[in-house]
C-alpha cells in the first residue's frame, strides 16, 4: 500500500495532469483520479503512478471511490481537489437544474465526502501539518453572470475551505488556489482569447506550472491555512 500519498482528482487532462506529473517528478507518491481514461492518464500510469477511476458527479461512485482508495493507500500527505465541470448556465430551466446537480456534486459534495472519509488518514510530519488544497476559480471573487451556477458552486468550495480550516486544525491545513486564464481551450476563439488577455494585468496565458508552484508553496509552508491564492495574472482585478 502507498504511504504518505498525494491524491489529485481530475488528473485526466490539463491542470490536473500537470499537477500529478510534476508531483511525481518531485518524488511524491501520487494517486491520480480520473473520470474518463485519456492518453494523459495512460502516460501517468506508464510513469508508475496509481490511477483510480470514478465519476465524481455520482454519489454512489464517490463512496465506492473512497473505499477503493482505502485499499490502495495507508496514509495521505495531501488531498488536492482539482476535478471540475465547466460550462455556461443553460437557458432551459430543466437543463440548468441538471447542471446544478452535477456542479454541486463535483465541486462541493465530492470534496466534502472525501475529506470526511480520509481525514484520519491525513498525516503530517513533525511540525508540518497535512494538507487539503481546493482548486477554485477567480469567479469566486468576481463572478461572471453567464457562469453563475459554476461560479456559485466554486464559491461553495471556497467557503468549505474556510470552515474546514477551522474544523481540521491544527493537524490539517486547508487552503484554496483560484486560477484565472492559465490554459485556453480549443473552444476559446481568437477574439475571446484576446479579450481575456486584455483583462489580465500580466497580459499572458499563465500555463499550468504557476498553479503547481502555488501548490508546492502551500505544501512547504507550515503556517498558512484558510487562505486562497489567486493564480490569474491579476485578471480578478480587472475582468468585466
N, C-alpha and C positions, 0 to 999 in steps of 0.2 A: 504493500500500500504506500501511497505517496505521503510524505510528511512535509509540513511547512509549505504547502502548495498555495498558489495564487489562482483563483478562479476568474476567468474572463468570460462574461456572457456576450453573445453576439459577435463571436470571433470569426464568422464565416466570410467576412468581407471588410473592406475599407478600414476604418479606425480600429475596430476590434481585432482584426487580423494583424495589423501593425503592432498593437499593444502586446498581443500574445507572442508574436515572433520576437519582439525586442526584449521582453521579459526573459524568454528562453535564452536569447543571446547573452543576456547579463547573468546567466547561471541560475535563474529561478526555476523551480518546479511549477509547471503551468498545466492547468486544466482548461481546455478551450471548449466552450459551449457553442453549439450551432443549431439552427432550425433546419436548414437545407444543406445537404452536402455539396460543397463547392470545390473548385480547384484549389482555393486557398486553404480550406480545411484539409484537403489531401496533402498539401505542402506542409502544414503544421504536423500532421500525422507522420509524414516522412522524416521529420526532424526528431521524432520520438516523443512529441507532445501528446498527452492523453486528450482525446476528443470525446465529447458526450453530446448526443442529440436530444433535443427536447423542444416542444412547441410551447413557448412561454406565454402564449395567448390563451392557453387552456389550463384550467386549474388542476385537473387530474394529471396532466402531463408535468406540471410544475412539481407536484408532490412525488410523482414517480422519479423525476429528475433528482430530487433531493435524496430519495432512497438510494438511487444509483450512485450518487456522489459518495455517500457514506460507505459504500462497498469498495470504493477506489481510493479514498483519502482518509488518513487518520487525523490529520490536523491541517488547518489553513493558516497561512500568513496574512492573506488578504482576500477580500471579495471585491471584484470590480464589475459593477453593473453597467454594462455598455449596451445591452440589447435594446433595440428601439424600433418603433414603427413610425414612419413619417409620410404624411400626405396632407393636402389641404382638406378642410372640412367639406363634406359632401353637401350639395344643395338639398337633396332629398332628406327629409326628417328620418325616415326609416334607415337609410344608409348612414346618416350621422349617428343614430343610436347604435348601430352595429360598430361603427368606428370607435365610439366612446368606450364600448365594452372591451374592444381589442387594445386600445391605447392605455386604458386604465389597468388592464391586467398585465400588460408587458411592462409599463413604466412604473407601476406602483405595487400591485398585488404580488407579482413575482419577486421583486427585490425584498419586499417585506417578509414573505413566507420563507425565502431562502435565508435571510438574515436571522430570523427567529429560530429556524431549524438548525442552523450551523453555528449559532452564537457560541455554544460551549466548545466548539472545535477550533475557534479562532484563538491562536496562541501568539503572543509577542515574545520577545527575547529581552531578558534583563530589564533595562529601563525603557525599552521600546515597545509600546502597545501594538496590538494587531490593528489592521485597517479595513474599513469598508469605504469604497470610493464609488460615488454615483456620477455617471456621466449625464449631465442635464442639458441645458441649452441656454443661450442668451435670451431666448423667448421668455424665460422665467422673469427676467428683469425688464425687458422691453418687448412686450408681446406683439405679434403680427395677427390682426383680426382674421385673416384668411386661414390661419392655422390655429384657431382658438382651442379646439379640442386637444390637439397635440400639445400646445403650449400650457394649457391648464393641467394636463396630467404630468407633464415635466415639472411644473411648479409644485405639484403634489410630491414628486420625488425630492425636490429641493426641501420642502417642509419636512419630509421624512428624514432627510439628512440632519436637520436641526434637532428634531425630537429624539432620534436615536443616538445622536452625540451625547445628549443628556442621559438617556436610558442605559447606554452601554459603557459609560465612563466608570472607572478610569482605565479599564483594561483594553478597550477598543476605541480607536479614533474613527470618527465618521465625518467624511468631507465630500465635497462635490467639485467637479470640474465642468465648466459651462463653455463648450466650444462655440465658435462662430463659423465663419466661412473657411474651414480648414481643407475640405475636399469638395470640389464641384462634382456634379454627376452629369451623365450624358443628357439628362433631361433639362439641364440649365442651358438656355440659348446664349449666344454671344452677348445679346442685349442684357439679359438677366445677369450674366457674369459681370459685365461691366458696371451695371448698377450696384451690385454688391460690393465690387471693388471701390467704387466711388463713395460708398457709405462706410468703408473701412479705413480707419485713420492711417494704418500702416500700408494700405493700398496694395495688398498682395494676397494671394491664396496661401494660407499658412502651412498646409500639409499635415500629415498625421503625427509627425515627430514632436511638434510642440505639445501635443496632448500627452504623449508618452513622457516627455520631460516634466510636465506638471505632475503626472502620476508618481514618478520617481522622487520628485521633491517632497511629496506628501509621505511616501513610504519611508523616506530617510529622515523626516523631521518628527521628533517625539513630542512636540509641543504645539501641534495645530489640530484642532477638532472643531466641528461645527462651522467650517469655512467653505466658501465657494470661490474657486479660482477661475476667472474668465480667461479663455484662450481664444481670442477673437480678433486680435489686431486692433482693438478699440471700437469695433463695429457697434457694440451695445450702446455706445455714447451718441452715435450719430445716425443710426439707421432709421428710416422713416417707417 
